[in-house]
Amino acid sequence: MLHHINPFTLLALLAVAPLPSFSAPSPPASTTSLLPIHTPSPIPLPEGVATSSLAHSGPGCPPGTVAAALTLPFYDATLTYNTSAFLVSNNPDSLKATTCTTKVTIDYPAGWRFAVTTSAYEIAVDTGFDVKVTASAAYSITGVDNASANNKAEIVGGPKKGVYTVPEWKFVNMLVWSPCGATSAEVNVDASLSIEGTAVGEAALQGQYLGLSWMPCL
């Protein structure tokens, strides 16, 4: 049984250099923010959890365009993308789909394990009528074979202009736990963004939020 299932609280500030902002919209006309409420954990959570390495590759994330951080007190994970790179458009001769693979190593005390339980995406859009933007990701842990959790979000219709956090903290389709007996685990996040429709539009993936649950190893 899970001792703690927590969605994610948006990270207010990352200790990294500012990333270029999404260029298509001017200041968002409207912003939709769907933030979860954390539920108290019936057991103490591990201490000293931290990220120790970050690697990324793909057309949507050239070198130096992804940052990772953990948010206290639940150690939820934030991935922040450079929106000038993780950008799609259905204008003629533009890139209509792109991807990014990120590997984040999370260090934690012996006797614990974790799993990604919920996720959400922060997407900046500037779209006309009949445009659909889709963000999706698969989550796996290195060394845990044949196990991958998935989640997908869509922004449909238009016109829309602003920054949206979607979906409403949907649970992933399965739980992939880090191995017991370890003190670190590498989380693999394969993210994609696409756009389709008859009207013009652009979208950029600004961030991805991973709600982690922690369980003592028995």
C-alpha positions in Angstrom: 0.0 0.0 0.0 1.3 3.5 -0.8 2.1 5.5 2.3 2.1 8.7 0.4 0.6 9.7 -2.9 1.4 13.3 -3.7 0.9 15.5 -6.7 3.4 18.3 -7.4 3.6 21.9 -6.3 5.1 24.2 -8.9 8.6 25.3 -8.2 8.7 29.0 -7.8 12.4 29.5 -8.5 15.1 27.3 -10.0 18.7 27.8 -9.1 19.7 28.0 -12.8 20.3 30.9 -15.2 17.0 32.2 -16.7 15.9 30.4 -19.9 14.7 32.3 -22.9 10.9 32.8 -22.8 8.4 31.5 -25.3 8.5 34.1 -28.1 5.2 33.6 -29.8 2.8 35.1 -27.2 3.3 38.4 -25.6 2.4 38.3 -21.9 -0.3 35.6 -21.6 -3.8 36.9 -22.0 -5.0 34.3 -19.6 -3.3 31.6 -17.5 -4.8 28.4 -16.3 -3.0 26.8 -13.4 -4.2 23.5 -12.0 -2.2 23.0 -8.9 -2.7 20.0 -6.5 -3.0 20.0 -2.8 -0.6 17.8 -0.9 -2.0 15.3 1.5 -0.1 14.7 4.8 2.1 11.6 4.9 1.4 9.2 7.7 5.1 8.4 7.9 8.2 10.5 8.0 9.7 11.1 4.5 13.3 10.4 3.8 15.9 13.1 4.4 18.8 14.2 2.2 17.2 13.5 -1.2 19.0 15.3 -4.1 19.7 15.2 -7.8 23.3 14.3 -8.6 23.4 14.2 -12.4 21.4 15.4 -15.4 21.7 14.4 -19.1 19.5 15.2 -22.0 19.4 14.7 -25.8 17.0 15.2 -28.7 15.9 17.8 -31.2 13.7 19.5 -28.5 16.6 20.0 -26.0 20.0 20.9 -27.4 22.9 20.9 -24.8 22.3 23.2 -21.9 18.6 23.7 -22.3 17.1 21.5 -19.6 17.2 22.0 -15.8 16.1 19.7 -13.0 15.2 20.4 -9.4 13.4 18.8 -6.4 10.8 20.6 -4.4 10.5 20.2 -0.6 9.0 18.7 1.4 7.9 15.9 -0.8 10.9 15.9 -3.2 8.7 16.2 -6.3 10.7 16.8 -9.5 10.6 19.6 -11.9 12.1 19.6 -15.4 12.4 23.0 -17.0 12.9 23.3 -20.8 14.1 26.1 -23.0 11.0 27.1 -24.9 13.0 28.4 -27.8 14.1 24.8 -28.4 11.1 22.7 -27.3 8.9 24.4 -29.8 6.5 23.2 -32.5 4.4 25.1 -35.1 2.0 24.1 -37.8 3.1 27.0 -40.0 4.4 25.9 -43.4 7.9 24.5 -43.3 7.9 24.4 -39.5 8.6 21.6 -37.1 5.3 20.0 -36.1 6.6 17.5 -33.6 9.7 17.2 -31.4 11.2 15.1 -28.6 13.6 15.2 -25.7 15.0 12.4 -23.6 16.2 13.4 -20.1 18.0 11.2 -17.5 17.9 12.5 -13.9 19.8 10.7 -11.1 18.1 11.0 -7.7 20.1 10.1 -4.6 18.2 9.0 -1.4 18.9 7.2 1.9 19.2 3.4 2.0 16.0 1.7 2.9 13.7 3.8 0.7 12.3 3.6 -2.8 10.2 5.9 -4.9 7.9 6.0 -8.0 6.5 8.6 -10.3 2.8 8.6 -9.5 1.4 11.8 -11.1 2.6 14.2 -13.8 1.6 17.4 -15.5 2.9 19.7 -18.2 3.3 23.4 -18.5 2.7 24.4 -22.1 2.7 27.9 -23.7 0.4 28.1 -26.6 -0.7 30.7 -29.3 -3.1 28.9 -31.5 -6.1 29.6 -33.8 -9.3 27.6 -34.3 -9.2 23.8 -34.7 -5.7 23.3 -33.4 -4.6 20.5 -31.1 -1.4 20.4 -29.0 -0.4 17.1 -27.5 2.3 16.5 -24.8 3.2 13.0 -23.7 5.9 11.3 -21.8 7.1 7.9 -20.7 8.8 7.4 -17.4 11.2 4.5 -16.6 14.0 3.7 -14.2 17.3 2.4 -15.4 17.8 -1.2 -14.4 14.0 -1.9 -14.0 13.4 -3.9 -17.1 10.2 -3.9 -19.2 8.5 -1.3 -17.1 7.4 2.2 -18.3 4.7 4.5 -17.0 3.0 6.9 -19.4 0.9 10.1 -19.3 -0.5 12.4 -22.0 -2.2 15.8 -22.1 -4.0 17.7 -24.9 -5.0 21.3 -25.4 -7.8 21.3 -28.0 -9.6 24.0 -29.8 -8.9 27.7 -30.0 -8.0 30.4 -30.3 -5.9 30.0 -27.2 -3.0 32.2 -26.0 -1.3 31.7 -22.6 0.4 29.2 -20.4 -1.6 26.1 -19.3 -0.8 23.4 -16.8 -2.4 20.2 -17.9 -3.8 17.7 -17.2 -5.4 18.0 -13.7 -2.7 15.9 -12.1 -3.5 12.7 -13.8 -2.1 9.5 -12.4 0.3 7.7 -14.6 -0.9 4.3 -16.0 1.4 2.2 -13.8 3.9 2.5 -10.9 7.6 1.8 -11.6 9.5 1.6 -8.3 13.2 2.2 -7.8 15.0 -0.9 -6.6 15.2 -1.6 -2.8 18.8 -1.8 -1.6 19.9 1.1 -3.8 20.8 4.7 -2.7 20.3 6.3 -6.1 18.1 5.7 -9.2 18.2 7.2 -12.7 14.8 8.3 -13.9 14.4 8.4 -17.7 11.8 10.8 -19.1 11.0 10.6 -22.8 8.9 13.6 -23.6 7.3 14.7 -26.9 5.3 17.7 -28.1 3.2 17.9 -31.3 0.7 20.2 -33.0 -1.9 19.6 -35.7 -4.9 21.4 -37.2 -6.0 23.6 -40.1 -5.3 27.0 -38.4 -1.8 28.4 -37.6 -0.4 28.0 -34.2 2.7 27.5 -32.0 3.3 25.7 -28.8 6.3 25.3 -26.5 6.8 22.9 -23.6 8.0 25.0 -20.6 8.1 22.5 -17.9 7.1 19.0 -16.7 6.2 18.2 -13.1 6.6 14.7 -11.6 4.8 13.8 -8.4 6.8 11.3 -6.5 5.6 8.8 -3.8 8.0 7.3 -1.3 7.8 4.0 0.5 10.1 2.3 3.0 11.7 -1.0 1.8 10.5 -3.8 4.0 
